[in-house]
Amino acid sequence: MNEHPTGLIVGRFDPPHLGHSHMIEQALERTDRLVVYVNSSFRRDTVPGELRGAWLAELHPSAEVRVVRHSLHTDWDDEELWTKWIDLFRSHWPYEEGPHAVFSSDTYVSGIAERLEATAVTVDPERVAVPISATQIRDDPGAHLDKLAPSVRQWIESNWVFGDL
């Protein structure tokens, strides 16, 4: 039995990188069952949500990866919008109980966890273990190929570095 019966990670993973994998592995070590939500927006995705979900499922077969399609924006000061996000997250939750913990490297994890009545767990917020963000990769993909798993790297090279971004 681990520290938390169930855990949740919510993110865009656009694209997924080794920092995301570090966080997922840390969460897997602390939960009996981990669910990873890949937020996929109808407006903002740079990598298709289904592809991001497939990569994460391949890289982390012990986690349950679910692509969550939506058209919501983020505004952490809008309580009505928070309600819509939490309703969306609950509608995709696969278990009767939980989540018991919500993992992230970002500070918004506390808002999600509080509203889901879960424990907020921040993993490497300073990004020391793997110093990278998806924004850095989107801004300059060729400079950060070493921070990507091979399957993600191959797609990024084909579509962004040597293709048309």
Disulfide bonds with the S-S distance in Angstrom:
none
